[in-house]
C-alpha cells in the first residue's frame, strides 16, 4: 500500500525499514507535521500515518479526503487529536496502536520521579564542573510513602506494581477498578488527593479528564506532593500548576507531556528559544523536571508500535478484520 508518514523522526525510520520487509508497503517519510496546510502532500497516497502531535482536525480530514486518502493509521495509542466524526463522514478509516510496551512508560515515570527526588540531574551537572558538594541534594525515601495512581490501565497498573516493589502504599482511582492486585486500594479522587505523597497520571485525555488537575484539585492535595504526568499534557492546567508551585502547595512536578507541546516537542529550539511563557516558566523551576514526550522511547516499544502500525495497514489493504479500528462515539 502507498503510505506517507508525517512527523517522521530518524529514531523510528530504521524500525520502519526493517519491519516493512515483511509487509512491502511503499513508504514515503516526511518530517513535516500533518495539518490542514500540509495535508495536500498526501496526494497519491491511500494511507496517511500520523503521530501524536499531528493535527487531524476537520479541515485536515477534509483535505485528506480530497486527496484520495482512505486510511489514517496512527502510530500512537491516543486519538484525541483526530476528528473522528469528520473521518466517519468522509469515509476514512482510522486505526491506532492500542498498546505497545506499558513498562516503557511506567519505567520512564519512575526515572523522572527518582531523578527529581534525588536531584540526580543537578548532581550530574555539578560533578561535570568538579563540584562534589552535597548541599541542596537531599531527597526522601520512597519506602512507605503513599502513591496515588489515577488510571489503572496497563500503564497505570505497571506503575503501581513498580511502586509496590519500592515498598509504597498504593492508592488508585479508576472508573473501572481492577481488583486483581490486592496491594492496590481504590479510593475516591478526593481521598487520593488528600493522602498521596506522590500522584501519577495514567488516563486518556477527553472532555471529562481535561484539566483534571486544576486550582481546585491542587488545593485538595497533601502538602509537598509530587506530581507525575507521562500521559497527556491536557490533564493538567499549566497555569494552575505554576500557581501551585509558586505557592509551595506542591513539592515538585515531573512531566513528559505538556498541554501546548504541539509545535515544540520533537523539534530543536536551542538556537531560537520558545514563545510559550508557561512552558518556559515550568522549565525554569528548580523543582520541575521536563522531558519531551519520550516515555515511549525504548527498543521494545518502537518495535511494537511499528509492527502494529504496519500490520494495521496490511489488514486494511487485504480487507481483513480491523481489530484496532477507532470508532466515532455518537452523542
MARKE-690460 format. One record per residue: y, x, z of N, C-alpha, C in turn; residue in one letter. Coordinates in steps of 0.2 Angstrom, whole numbers, padded with zeros to 4 digits, always signed. Example, Ala and Ser with C-alpha at 12.3 -4.5 7.8 and 13.67 -1.06 7.14 Angstrom:
BEGIN
 nnorth neast   nup canorth caeast  caup cnorth ceast   cup residuo
  -0028 +0066 +0039   -0022  +0062 +0039  -0016 +0066 +0039       A
  -0011 +0064 +0035   -0005  +0068 +0036  +0000 +0064 +0039       S
//
This chain:
BEGIN
 nnorth neast   nup canorth caeast  caup cnorth ceast   cup residuo
  -0006 +0004 +0000   +0000  +0000 +0000  +0006 +0004 +0000       X
  +0011 +0002 -0003   +0018  +0006 -0003  +0022 +0005 +0003       X
  +0023 +0010 +0007   +0026  +0009 +0014  +0032 +0014 +0014       X
  +0037 +0011 +0017   +0043  +0015 +0018  +0044 +0015 +0026       X
  +0045 +0021 +0028   +0045  +0022 +0036  +0052 +0024 +0037       X
  +0056 +0019 +0041   +0063  +0021 +0043  +0063 +0024 +0050       X
  +0068 +0027 +0051   +0069  +0031 +0058  +0063 +0036 +0059       X
  +0061 +0039 +0054   +0055  +0044 +0055  +0058 +0050 +0058       X
  +0053 +0053 +0062   +0055  +0059 +0065  +0050 +0065 +0064       X
  +0052 +0071 +0064   +0047  +0076 +0062  +0041 +0076 +0067       X
  +0042 +0074 +0073   +0036  +0075 +0078  +0031 +0070 +0076       X
  +0032 +0065 +0072   +0027  +0060 +0070  +0024 +0061 +0063       X
  +0028 +0064 +0059   +0026  +0065 +0052  +0019 +0068 +0051       X
  +0017 +0073 +0055   +0011  +0076 +0054  +0005 +0072 +0056       X
  +0006 +0067 +0061   +0001  +0062 +0063  +0000 +0057 +0057       X
  +0006 +0055 +0054   +0005  +0050 +0049  +0001 +0053 +0043       X
  +0003 +0060 +0041   +0000  +0063 +0035  -0008 +0064 +0037       X
  -0010 +0066 +0043   -0017  +0067 +0044  -0021 +0061 +0044       X
  -0018 +0056 +0048   -0022  +0050 +0049  -0022 +0045 +0043       X
  -0017 +0046 +0039   -0017  +0042 +0032  -0022 +0044 +0027       X
  -0025 +0050 +0028   -0030  +0052 +0024  -0036 +0047 +0024       X
  -0037 +0043 +0029   -0042  +0038 +0029  -0040 +0032 +0026       X
  -0033 +0031 +0025   -0031  +0024 +0023  -0028 +0025 +0016       X
  -0025 +0030 +0014   -0022  +0032 +0007  -0017 +0027 +0006       X
  -0012 +0026 +0010   -0006  +0022 +0009  -0001 +0027 +0005       X
  +0003 +0024 +0001   +0008  +0028 -0002  +0015 +0028 +0003       X
  +0016 +0033 +0006   +0021  +0033 +0011  +0027 +0037 +0009       X
  +0033 +0034 +0010   +0040  +0037 +0010  +0043 +0037 +0017       X
  +0046 +0043 +0019   +0049  +0044 +0025  +0057 +0044 +0024       X
  +0060 +0040 +0029   +0067  +0041 +0029  +0069 +0042 +0036       X
  +0074 +0046 +0037   +0076  +0047 +0044  +0082 +0042 +0046       X
  +0084 +0038 +0041   +0089  +0033 +0042  +0087 +0027 +0047       X
  +0091 +0024 +0051   +0089  +0018 +0054  +0089 +0012 +0050       X
  +0085 +0008 +0051   +0084  +0002 +0047  +0089 -0003 +0050       X
  +0094 -0006 +0045   +0098  -0011 +0047  +0100 -0015 +0041       X
  +0105 -0019 +0041   +0107  -0023 +0035  +0110 -0019 +0030       X
  +0113 -0013 +0031   +0116  -0009 +0026  +0110 -0005 +0023       X
  +0105 -0002 +0026   +0100  +0002 +0023  +0094 -0002 +0021       X
  +0094 -0008 +0022   +0088  -0012 +0020  +0086 -0012 +0013       X
  +0092 -0011 +0009   +0091  -0011 +0001  +0087 -0005 -0001       X
  +0086 +0000 +0003   +0082  +0006 +0001  +0075 +0004 +0001       X
  +0073 -0002 +0004   +0066  -0004 +0004  +0064 -0007 -0003       X
  +0068 -0007 -0008   +0066  -0010 -0014  +0060 -0006 -0017       X
  +0055 -0010 -0019   +0049  -0007 -0022  +0044 -0006 -0017       X
  +0045 -0007 -0011   +0040  -0006 -0006  +0038 -0013 -0003       X
  +0032 -0014 -0002   +0029  -0020 +0001  +0029 -0021 +0008       X
  +0029 -0015 +0011   +0029  -0014 +0018  +0035 -0009 +0021       X
  +0038 -0012 +0026   +0043  -0008 +0030  +0040 -0006 +0037       X
  +0040 +0000 +0038   +0038  +0002 +0045  +0044 +0004 +0049       X
  +0045 +0001 +0055   +0051  +0001 +0059  +0049 +0004 +0066       X
  +0054 +0006 +0069   +0054  +0009 +0076  +0058 +0005 +0081       X
  +0058 +0007 +0087   +0061  +0003 +0092  +0069 +0002 +0092       X
  +0072 +0006 +0089   +0079  +0006 +0088  +0082 +0004 +0081       X
  +0077 +0002 +0077   +0079  -0001 +0071  +0082 -0008 +0072       X
  +0087 -0010 +0068   +0090  -0017 +0069  +0087 -0022 +0064       X
  +0082 -0026 +0066   +0079  -0031 +0061  +0082 -0037 +0063       X
  +0089 -0038 +0062   +0092  -0045 +0064  +0091 -0049 +0057       X
  +0094 -0055 +0058   +0094  -0060 +0052  +0096 -0057 +0046       X
  +0102 -0053 +0046   +0104  -0051 +0039  +0099 -0045 +0036       X
  +0097 -0041 +0041   +0092  -0036 +0039  +0086 -0039 +0036       X
  +0083 -0044 +0039   +0077  -0048 +0037  +0078 -0051 +0030       X
  +0084 -0054 +0029   +0086  -0057 +0023  +0086 -0052 +0017       X
  +0089 -0046 +0018   +0089  -0041 +0013  +0082 -0038 +0012       X
  +0078 -0037 +0017   +0071  -0035 +0016  +0068 -0040 +0011       X
  +0068 -0046 +0012   +0065  -0051 +0008  +0068 -0051 +0001       X
  +0074 -0050 +0000   +0077  -0050 -0006  +0074 -0044 -0010       X
  +0072 -0039 -0007   +0069  -0033 -0010  +0062 -0033 -0011       X
  +0059 -0039 -0009   +0052  -0040 -0010  +0047 -0038 -0005       X
  +0050 -0036 +0001   +0046  -0034 +0007  +0042 -0040 +0010       X
  +0035 -0039 +0011   +0031  -0044 +0013  +0028 -0043 +0020       X
  +0029 -0036 +0023   +0026  -0035 +0029  +0031 -0030 +0033       X
  +0032 -0031 +0039   +0036  -0027 +0044  +0030 -0024 +0049       X
  +0029 -0018 +0048   +0024  -0015 +0053  +0028 -0011 +0058       X
  +0028 -0013 +0064   +0032  -0010 +0070  +0027 -0005 +0073       X
  +0030 +0001 +0074   +0026  +0007 +0077  +0028 +0007 +0084       X
  +0028 +0001 +0087   +0030  +0000 +0094  +0027 -0006 +0097       X
  +0027 -0006 +0104   +0024  -0012 +0107  +0030 -0018 +0107       X
  +0036 -0016 +0109   +0041  -0021 +0109  +0043 -0023 +0102       X
  +0046 -0030 +0102   +0048  -0033 +0096  +0054 -0037 +0097       X
  +0058 -0035 +0103   +0064  -0039 +0104  +0069 -0038 +0099       X
  +0069 -0032 +0095   +0074  -0030 +0090  +0073 -0034 +0084       X
  +0068 -0038 +0083   +0066  -0042 +0077  +0068 -0049 +0077       X
  +0071 -0052 +0072   +0072  -0059 +0072  +0066 -0062 +0069       X
  +0062 -0064 +0074   +0055  -0067 +0072  +0056 -0074 +0068       X
  +0061 -0078 +0070   +0062  -0084 +0067  +0064 -0083 +0060       X
  +0068 -0078 +0058   +0070  -0077 +0051  +0065 -0074 +0047       X
  +0061 -0070 +0051   +0055  -0067 +0047  +0050 -0072 +0045       X
  +0049 -0077 +0049   +0045  -0083 +0048  +0048 -0087 +0042       X
  +0054 -0088 +0042   +0057  -0092 +0037  +0057 -0088 +0030       X
  +0057 -0082 +0030   +0057  -0078 +0024  +0050 -0076 +0022       X
  +0045 -0078 +0026   +0038  -0077 +0025  +0036 -0070 +0025       X
  +0039 -0066 +0030   +0037  -0059 +0031  +0033 -0059 +0037       X
  +0027 -0056 +0036   +0023  -0055 +0042  +0025 -0049 +0046       X
  +0025 -0050 +0053   +0027  -0044 +0057  +0021 -0042 +0062       X
  +0019 -0036 +0062   +0014  -0033 +0066  +0016 -0028 +0070       X
  +0013 -0027 +0076   +0015  -0022 +0081  +0009 -0018 +0084       X
  +0011 -0013 +0088   +0006  -0010 +0091  +0006 -0012 +0098       X
  +0001 -0016 +0100   +0001  -0019 +0107  +0000 -0015 +0113       X
  -0003 -0009 +0111   -0004  -0004 +0117  -0006 +0003 +0113       X
  -0004 +0008 +0117   -0007  +0015 +0114  -0010 +0019 +0120       X
  -0005 +0022 +0124   -0008  +0025 +0130  -0003 +0023 +0136       X
  -0005 +0019 +0140   -0001  +0017 +0146  +0000 +0022 +0150       X
  -0005 +0027 +0150   -0004  +0033 +0155  +0001 +0037 +0153       X
  +0003 +0038 +0147   +0008  +0042 +0144  +0015 +0040 +0147       X
  +0016 +0033 +0147   +0022  +0031 +0150  +0022 +0031 +0158       X
  +0017 +0029 +0161   +0016  +0030 +0168  +0017 +0037 +0171       X
  +0014 +0042 +0167   +0015  +0049 +0169  +0022 +0051 +0168       X
  +0025 +0049 +0163   +0032  +0051 +0162  +0036 +0048 +0168       X
  +0035 +0042 +0170   +0039  +0039 +0175  +0038 +0043 +0182       X
  +0032 +0045 +0183   +0030  +0049 +0189  +0034 +0056 +0188       X
  +0034 +0059 +0182   +0038  +0065 +0181  +0045 +0065 +0183       X
  +0048 +0059 +0181   +0055  +0058 +0182  +0056 +0057 +0189       X
  +0052 +0053 +0193   +0053  +0052 +0200  +0052 +0059 +0204       X
  +0047 +0063 +0202   +0046  +0069 +0206  +0052 +0074 +0204       X
  +0054 +0074 +0198   +0060  +0078 +0196  +0066 +0076 +0200       X
  +0068 +0070 +0200   +0074  +0068 +0203  +0073 +0069 +0211       X
  +0068 +0067 +0214   +0067  +0068 +0221  +0067 +0075 +0223       X
  +0063 +0079 +0220   +0063  +0086 +0222  +0068 +0091 +0219       X
  +0072 +0088 +0215   +0078  +0092 +0212  +0075 +0097 +0207       X
  +0070 +0096 +0204   +0066  +0101 +0200  +0071 +0104 +0195       X
  +0075 +0099 +0191   +0079  +0101 +0186  +0085 +0106 +0188       X
  +0087 +0104 +0194   +0093  +0108 +0197  +0090 +0115 +0199       X
  +0084 +0115 +0202   +0081  +0122 +0204  +0079 +0126 +0198       X
  +0077 +0123 +0193   +0076  +0126 +0187  +0082 +0130 +0184       X
  +0088 +0126 +0184   +0094  +0129 +0181  +0096 +0135 +0186       X
  +0096 +0134 +0193   +0098  +0139 +0197  +0094 +0145 +0196       X
  +0088 +0145 +0196   +0084  +0151 +0195  +0085 +0155 +0189       X
  +0087 +0151 +0184   +0089  +0155 +0177  +0095 +0158 +0178       X
  +0099 +0157 +0183   +0105  +0160 +0185  +0104 +0165 +0190       X
  +0098 +0166 +0192   +0096  +0171 +0198  +0099 +0168 +0204       X
  +0100 +0162 +0205   +0102  +0158 +0211  +0096 +0156 +0215       X
  +0094 +0159 +0220   +0087  +0157 +0223  +0089 +0153 +0230       X
  +0095 +0150 +0231   +0096  +0147 +0237  +0093 +0140 +0236       X
  +0092 +0137 +0242   +0088  +0130 +0243  +0093 +0125 +0245       X
  +0099 +0126 +0246   +0104  +0121 +0248  +0105 +0116 +0243       X
  +0104 +0109 +0245   +0105  +0104 +0241  +0099 +0102 +0237       X
  +0093 +0105 +0239   +0087  +0103 +0235  +0082 +0099 +0239       X
  +0084 +0097 +0245   +0079  +0093 +0249  +0078 +0086 +0247       X
  +0071 +0085 +0246   +0069  +0078 +0244  +0065 +0075 +0250       X
  +0061 +0070 +0248   +0057  +0067 +0253  +0050 +0066 +0251       X
  +0045 +0065 +0256   +0038  +0064 +0255  +0037 +0057 +0251       X
  +0033 +0057 +0246   +0031  +0051 +0243  +0026 +0047 +0248       X
  +0022 +0051 +0251   +0017  +0049 +0256  +0020 +0043 +0260       X
  +0016 +0038 +0260   +0018  +0032 +0265  +0024 +0028 +0263       X
  +0027 +0030 +0257   +0033  +0026 +0255  +0031 +0020 +0252       X
  +0035 +0015 +0251   +0034  +0009 +0248  +0037 +0008 +0241       X
  +0032 +0007 +0236   +0034  +0007 +0229  +0034 +0000 +0227       X
  +0039 -0002 +0224   +0039  -0009 +0221  +0038 -0008 +0213       X
  +0033 -0011 +0211   +0031  -0011 +0203  +0033 -0018 +0201       X
  +0038 -0019 +0196   +0040  -0025 +0193  +0036 -0025 +0186       X
  +0031 -0029 +0186   +0027  -0030 +0180  +0021 -0026 +0180       X
  +0015 -0029 +0181   +0008  -0026 +0181  +0004 -0027 +0175       X
  +0007 -0026 +0169   +0003  -0025 +0163  -0001 -0018 +0164       X
  -0003 -0016 +0158   -0007  -0009 +0158  -0003 -0003 +0161       X
  +0004 -0003 +0159   +0008  +0002 +0161  +0009 +0002 +0168       X
  +0011 -0004 +0170   +0013  -0005 +0177  +0007 -0004 +0182       X
  +0001 -0006 +0179   -0005  -0005 +0183  -0007 +0002 +0184       X
  -0006 +0006 +0178   -0007  +0013 +0178  -0002 +0017 +0183       X
  +0004 +0014 +0183   +0009  +0017 +0188  +0007 +0016 +0195       X
  +0005 +0010 +0196   +0003  +0008 +0203  -0003 +0012 +0206       X
  -0008 +0013 +0201   -0014  +0017 +0203  -0012 +0024 +0205       X
  -0007 +0027 +0201   -0005  +0034 +0202  -0001 +0034 +0209       X
  +0003 +0029 +0211   +0007  +0029 +0217  +0002 +0028 +0223       X
  -0003 +0024 +0222   -0008  +0023 +0227  -0011 +0030 +0229       X
  -0013 +0034 +0223   -0015  +0041 +0224  -0011 +0045 +0228       X
  -0004 +0044 +0228   +0000  +0048 +0232  +0001 +0046 +0239       X
  -0003 +0040 +0241   -0003  +0038 +0247  +0002 +0033 +0249       X
  +0005 +0030 +0244   +0010  +0025 +0244  +0008 +0018 +0245       X
  +0012 +0014 +0249   +0010  +0007 +0249  +0013 +0004 +0243       X
  +0010 +0000 +0239   +0012  -0003 +0233  +0013 -0011 +0233       X
  +0019 -0013 +0232   +0021  -0020 +0231  +0022 -0021 +0224       X
  +0021 -0027 +0222   +0021  -0029 +0215  +0024 -0036 +0214       X
  +0027 -0037 +0208   +0029  -0044 +0206  +0028 -0044 +0199       X
  +0024 -0050 +0197   +0022  -0052 +0191  +0021 -0059 +0190       X
  +0023 -0062 +0185   +0022  -0069 +0184  +0015 -0071 +0183       X
  +0011 -0066 +0181   +0004  -0067 +0181  +0000 -0061 +0185       X
  +0000 -0062 +0191   -0003  -0057 +0196  -0010 -0055 +0193       X
  -0012 -0048 +0194   -0018  -0045 +0193  -0021 -0043 +0199       X
  -0026 -0047 +0202   -0028  -0046 +0209  -0034 -0041 +0209       X
  -0036 -0038 +0204   -0042  -0033 +0203  -0041 -0027 +0208       X
  -0035 -0025 +0209   -0034  -0019 +0214  -0032 -0022 +0220       X
  -0036 -0021 +0225   -0034  -0024 +0232  -0029 -0020 +0236       X
  -0027 -0014 +0233   -0022  -0010 +0236  -0015 -0012 +0234       X
  -0015 -0017 +0230   -0008  -0019 +0227  -0007 -0026 +0231       X
  -0001 -0026 +0234   +0001  -0033 +0237  +0007 -0036 +0233       X
  +0005 -0042 +0230   +0010  -0046 +0226  +0015 -0050 +0231       X
  +0021 -0049 +0230   +0026  -0052 +0234  +0032 -0055 +0229       X
  +0036 -0059 +0232   +0042  -0061 +0228  +0047 -0056 +0226       X
  +0051 -0057 +0221   +0055  -0052 +0219  +0060 -0050 +0225       X
  +0063 -0055 +0228   +0067  -0053 +0234  +0064 -0049 +0239       X
  +0058 -0050 +0241   +0054  -0046 +0246  +0053 -0039 +0243       X
  +0052 -0038 +0237   +0051  -0032 +0233  +0057 -0028 +0234       X
  +0063 -0031 +0232   +0069  -0028 +0233  +0071 -0026 +0240       X
  +0069 -0030 +0245   +0071  -0029 +0252  +0067 -0023 +0255       X
  +0060 -0022 +0253   +0056  -0017 +0257  +0054 -0011 +0253       X
  +0056 -0011 +0246   +0054  -0005 +0242  +0059 +0001 +0243       X
  +0056 +0007 +0244   +0059  +0013 +0244  +0060 +0016 +0237       X
  +0056 +0014 +0232   +0056  +0015 +0225  +0055 +0009 +0221       X
  +0058 +0008 +0216   +0057  +0002 +0212  +0056 +0004 +0204       X
  +0051 +0002 +0201   +0049  +0004 +0195  +0048 -0002 +0190       X
  +0052 -0002 +0184   +0052  -0007 +0180  +0047 -0006 +0174       X
  +0042 -0011 +0173   +0037  -0011 +0168  +0036 -0018 +0165       X
  +0042 -0021 +0163   +0041  -0028 +0160  +0045 -0028 +0153       X
  +0043 -0032 +0148   +0046  -0033 +0142  +0053 -0036 +0143       X
  +0057 -0035 +0138   +0064  -0037 +0138  +0064 -0044 +0134       X
  +0067 -0049 +0137   +0068  -0056 +0134  +0074 -0059 +0138       X
  +0075 -0065 +0136   +0081  -0068 +0139  +0080 -0069 +0146       X
  +0074 -0070 +0149   +0073  -0071 +0156  +0074 -0064 +0160       X
  +0072 -0058 +0157   +0072  -0052 +0160  +0079 -0048 +0159       X
  +0083 -0050 +0154   +0089  -0047 +0153  +0093 -0046 +0159       X
  +0095 -0040 +0160   +0099  -0038 +0166  +0096 -0041 +0173       X
  +0090 -0040 +0173   +0086  -0042 +0179  +0089 -0038 +0185       X
  +0091 -0032 +0184   +0094  -0028 +0189  +0102 -0028 +0188       X
  +0105 -0033 +0192   +0112  -0033 +0191  +0115 -0032 +0198       X
  +0122 -0034 +0199   +0125  -0033 +0205  +0122 -0037 +0211       X
  +0119 -0043 +0209   +0116  -0047 +0215  +0110 -0044 +0217       X
  +0106 -0041 +0212   +0099  -0038 +0214  +0100 -0032 +0218       X
  +0105 -0028 +0216   +0106  -0021 +0219  +0108 -0023 +0226       X
  +0112 -0028 +0227   +0114  -0030 +0234  +0109 -0032 +0239       X
  +0103 -0034 +0236   +0097  -0036 +0240  +0093 -0030 +0242       X
  +0094 -0025 +0239   +0089  -0019 +0239  +0090 -0015 +0246       X
  +0084 -0012 +0248   +0084  -0007 +0253  +0089 -0002 +0252       X
  +0093 +0000 +0257   +0097  +0006 +0256  +0093 +0012 +0254       X
  +0096 +0016 +0250   +0093  +0023 +0247  +0087 +0022 +0243       X
  +0087 +0016 +0240   +0081  +0015 +0235  +0082 +0019 +0229       X
  +0077 +0021 +0226   +0077  +0025 +0219  +0075 +0020 +0214       X
  +0078 +0020 +0208   +0077  +0015 +0203  +0074 +0019 +0197       X
  +0068 +0017 +0194   +0065  +0020 +0189  +0064 +0015 +0183       X
  +0066 +0017 +0177   +0066  +0012 +0171  +0063 +0016 +0165       X
  +0057 +0015 +0163   +0054  +0018 +0157  +0052 +0012 +0152       X
  +0055 +0006 +0153   +0053  +0001 +0150  +0058 -0001 +0144       X
  +0063 -0005 +0146   +0068  -0007 +0141  +0075 -0006 +0144       X
  +0080 -0004 +0141   +0086  -0002 +0144  +0090 -0009 +0146       X
  +0089 -0014 +0142   +0092  -0020 +0144  +0090 -0024 +0150       X
  +0085 -0021 +0154   +0083  -0024 +0160  +0088 -0022 +0166       X
  +0092 -0017 +0164   +0097  -0015 +0169  +0104 -0016 +0167       X
  +0108 -0019 +0171   +0115  -0020 +0169  +0118 -0013 +0171       X
  +0120 -0009 +0166   +0123  -0002 +0167  +0129 -0002 +0171       X
  +0133 -0007 +0170   +0139  -0007 +0174  +0138 -0008 +0181       X
  +0133 -0012 +0183   +0131  -0014 +0190  +0127 -0008 +0193       X
  +0123 -0004 +0189   +0120  +0002 +0191  +0125 +0007 +0193       X
  +0130 +0008 +0189   +0135  +0013 +0190  +0139 +0011 +0197       X
  +0140 +0005 +0198   +0144  +0002 +0204  +0139 +0003 +0210       X
  +0133 +0002 +0209   +0128  +0003 +0215  +0128 +0011 +0217       X
  +0128 +0015 +0212   +0128  +0022 +0213  +0134 +0025 +0216       X
  +0140 +0022 +0214   +0146  +0024 +0217  +0147 +0022 +0224       X
  +0144 +0016 +0225   +0145  +0013 +0232  +0140 +0016 +0237       X
  +0135 +0020 +0234   +0130  +0023 +0238  +0124 +0018 +0240       X
  +0124 +0012 +0236   +0119  +0007 +0238  +0112 +0009 +0236       X
  +0111 +0013 +0231   +0105  +0016 +0229  +0105 +0024 +0229       X
  +0100 +0027 +0230   +0100  +0034 +0231  +0100 +0038 +0225       X
  +0097 +0035 +0219   +0097  +0038 +0213  +0093 +0034 +0208       X
  +0094 +0036 +0202   +0090  +0032 +0196  +0088 +0037 +0191       X
  +0082 +0036 +0189   +0079  +0040 +0183  +0077 +0035 +0177       X
  +0080 +0037 +0172   +0080  +0032 +0166  +0077 +0035 +0160       X
  +0073 +0032 +0156   +0071  +0034 +0150  +0073 +0030 +0144       X
  +0077 +0025 +0146   +0080  +0020 +0142  +0086 +0018 +0144       X
  +0090 +0015 +0139   +0097  +0013 +0141  +0099 +0007 +0136       X
  +0103 +0002 +0139   +0104  -0004 +0135  +0107 -0003 +0129       X
  +0111 +0002 +0128   +0115  +0003 +0122  +0113 +0010 +0119       X
  +0106 +0011 +0119   +0104  +0018 +0117  +0104 +0018 +0109       X
  +0104 +0012 +0106   +0103  +0012 +0098  +0109 +0016 +0096       X
  +0108 +0021 +0091   +0113  +0025 +0088  +0114 +0031 +0092       X
  +0111 +0032 +0098   +0112  +0038 +0101  +0105 +0042 +0102       X
  +0100 +0038 +0105   +0094  +0041 +0107  +0090 +0043 +0100       X
  +0087 +0048 +0100   +0083  +0051 +0094  +0088 +0055 +0090       X
  +0094 +0056 +0092   +0099  +0060 +0087  +0102 +0065 +0092       X
  +0105 +0070 +0088   +0108  +0076 +0092  +0116 +0075 +0091       X
  +0119 +0074 +0097   +0126  +0073 +0098  +0129 +0079 +0102       X
  +0125 +0084 +0102   +0128  +0090 +0106  +0134 +0093 +0103       X
  +0136 +0092 +0097   +0142  +0095 +0094  +0147 +0090 +0094       X
  +0146 +0084 +0094   +0151  +0078 +0093  +0152 +0075 +0100       X
  +0148 +0074 +0105   +0149  +0070 +0111  +0148 +0063 +0109       X
  +0148 +0059 +0114   +0147  +0052 +0113  +0153 +0048 +0115       X
  +0153 +0042 +0113   +0159  +0037 +0114  +0157 +0032 +0119       X
  +0151 +0032 +0121   +0148  +0027 +0126  +0150 +0029 +0133       X
  +0155 +0026 +0136   +0158  +0028 +0143  +0152 +0027 +0148       X
  +0149 +0022 +0148   +0144  +0020 +0153  +0138 +0025 +0153       X
  +0136 +0027 +0147   +0130  +0032 +0146  +0133 +0039 +0149       X
  +0139 +0041 +0147   +0142  +0047 +0149  +0143 +0047 +0156       X
  +0145 +0042 +0159   +0145  +0041 +0167  +0139 +0042 +0170       X
  +0134 +0039 +0168   +0127  +0039 +0171  +0124 +0046 +0171       X
  +0125 +0049 +0165   +0123  +0056 +0164  +0126 +0061 +0169       X
  +0133 +0059 +0170   +0137  +0064 +0174  +0135 +0064 +0182       X
  +0132 +0058 +0184   +0130  +0058 +0191  +0124 +0063 +0193       X
  +0125 +0067 +0198   +0120  +0072 +0200  +0114 +0069 +0203       X
  +0114 +0062 +0204   +0108  +0059 +0207  +0105 +0054 +0201       X
  +0107 +0055 +0195   +0104  +0051 +0189  +0101 +0056 +0185       X
  +0095 +0054 +0182   +0091  +0058 +0178  +0090 +0054 +0171       X
  +0092 +0056 +0166   +0091  +0053 +0159  +0087 +0057 +0154       X
  +0081 +0054 +0152   +0078  +0056 +0146  +0079 +0051 +0140       X
  +0078 +0054 +0134   +0080  +0050 +0128  +0074 +0046 +0125       X
  +0071 +0041 +0129   +0066  +0037 +0126  +0060 +0041 +0124       X
  +0057 +0046 +0128   +0052  +0050 +0127  +0046 +0049 +0131       X
  +0046 +0043 +0134   +0040  +0042 +0139  +0033 +0042 +0135       X
  +0034 +0039 +0129   +0028  +0038 +0125  +0025 +0045 +0122       X
  +0029 +0050 +0122   +0028  +0056 +0118  +0022 +0060 +0120       X
  +0016 +0058 +0119   +0010  +0063 +0120  +0006 +0063 +0114       X
  +0002 +0067 +0113   -0003  +0068 +0108  -0007 +0061 +0107       X
  -0010 +0059 +0113   -0014  +0054 +0113  -0010 +0047 +0111       X
  -0004 +0046 +0114   +0000  +0041 +0112  +0002 +0040 +0104       X
  +0004 +0046 +0102   +0006  +0046 +0095  +0000 +0045 +0090       X
  -0006 +0048 +0092   -0012  +0046 +0088  -0014 +0039 +0088       X
  -0013 +0036 +0094   -0014  +0028 +0095  -0009 +0024 +0091       X
  -0003 +0026 +0091   +0002  +0022 +0088  +0001 +0022 +0080       X
  +0000 +0028 +0078   +0000  +0029 +0070  -0007 +0026 +0068       X
  -0012 +0027 +0071   -0018  +0024 +0069  -0018 +0017 +0069       X
  -0015 +0013 +0074   -0015  +0006 +0074  -0010 +0004 +0069       X
  -0004 +0007 +0068   +0001  +0005 +0063  -0002 +0005 +0056       X
  -0006 +0011 +0054   -0009  +0011 +0048  -0015 +0006 +0047       X
  -0018 +0005 +0052   -0024  +0000 +0052  -0021 -0007 +0051       X
  -0015 -0008 +0054   -0012  -0015 +0053  -0010 -0016 +0046       X
  -0007 -0011 +0043   -0005  -0011 +0036  -0011 -0012 +0031       X
  -0017 -0008 +0033   -0023  -0009 +0029  -0026 -0016 +0029       X
  -0026 -0019 +0035   -0029  -0026 +0036  -0025 -0031 +0032       X
  -0018 -0030 +0033   -0014  -0035 +0029  -0015 -0034 +0021       X
  -0016 -0028 +0019   -0017  -0027 +0012  -0023 -0030 +0009       X
  -0028 -0029 +0014   -0035  -0031 +0012  -0036 -0039 +0014       X
  -0031 -0042 +0017   -0032  -0049 +0018  -0037 -0050 +0024       X
  -0038 -0045 +0029   -0042  -0046 +0034  -0038 -0049 +0040       X
  -0042 -0051 +0045   -0039  -0054 +0051  -0033 -0050 +0054       X
  -0028 -0052 +0056   -0022  -0048 +0058  -0022 -0049 +0066       X
  -0025 -0045 +0069   -0026  -0046 +0077  -0019 -0044 +0080       X
  -0015 -0040 +0077   -0009  -0038 +0080  -0003 -0041 +0078       X
  -0003 -0047 +0075   +0002  -0051 +0072  +0007 -0054 +0078       X
  +0013 -0053 +0077   +0018  -0056 +0081  +0021 -0062 +0079       X
  +0020 -0068 +0083   +0022  -0074 +0080  +0029 -0076 +0084       X
  +0033 -0080 +0080   +0039  -0083 +0082  +0037 -0089 +0087       X
  +0040 -0089 +0093   +0039  -0094 +0098  +0043 -0100 +0096       X
  +0041 -0106 +0095   +0045  -0112 +0094  +0048 -0114 +0101       X
  +0055 -0116 +0100   +0058  -0119 +0106  +0056 -0126 +0108       X
//
